[in-house]
Amino acid sequence: MDALSANEAKTQFGDLLLKAQRAPIQINKNGKPVAVVISMDEYESIEALKLRLLQSRAAQAKADIGAGNTVDGEAFFSELESGHHD
């Protein structure tokens, strides 16, 4: 992935927008990555993937509930908080 400093991104904003149409561009501030500029198409693709994943998880949860494949909520959250699971 190409990278620009925040200052370069500021001074080359038009070029940054053009480059982002082809591939994500990392923006660094003080030498550390702080953002990524992506095209609207790429953003919409990511959002669509997130939605499909959420829908898939919801469908699996519904199937699990229908099959009686559930766990005690209190135990689940206790395990989550402790970082341990069976």
ChimeraX attribute file (.defattr): number of C-alpha atoms within 10 A of each C-alpha:
attribute: neighborCount
match mode: 1-to-1
recipient: residues
	/A:1	7
	/A:2	11
	/A:3	17
	/A:4	18
	/A:5	17
	/A:6	18
	/A:7	13
	/A:8	14
	/A:9	19
	/A:10	11
	/A:11	11
	/A:12	12
	/A:13	12
	/A:14	11
	/A:15	11
	/A:16	20
	/A:17	16
	/A:18	11
	/A:19	16
	/A:20	19
	/A:21	15
	/A:22	11
	/A:23	14
	/A:24	18
	/A:25	21
	/A:26	20
	/A:27	21
	/A:28	18
	/A:29	12
	/A:30	9
	/A:31	10
	/A:32	10
	/A:33	14
	/A:34	12
	/A:35	13
	/A:36	15
	/A:37	19
	/A:38	18
	/A:39	17
	/A:40	11
	/A:41	10
	/A:42	16
	/A:43	12
	/A:44	11
	/A:45	12
	/A:46	12
	/A:47	12
	/A:48	12
	/A:49	12
	/A:50	12
	/A:51	12
	/A:52	12
	/A:53	12
	/A:54	12
	/A:55	12
	/A:56	12
	/A:57	12
	/A:58	12
	/A:59	12
	/A:60	12
	/A:61	14
	/A:62	13
	/A:63	12
	/A:64	12
	/A:65	12
	/A:66	10
	/A:67	9
	/A:68	9
	/A:69	10
	/A:70	10
	/A:71	9
	/A:72	7
	/A:73	9
	/A:74	9
	/A:75	11
	/A:76	12
	/A:77	11
	/A:78	12
	/A:79	13
	/A:80	11
	/A:81	9
	/A:82	8
	/A:83	8
	/A:84	9
	/A:85	9
	/A:86	3
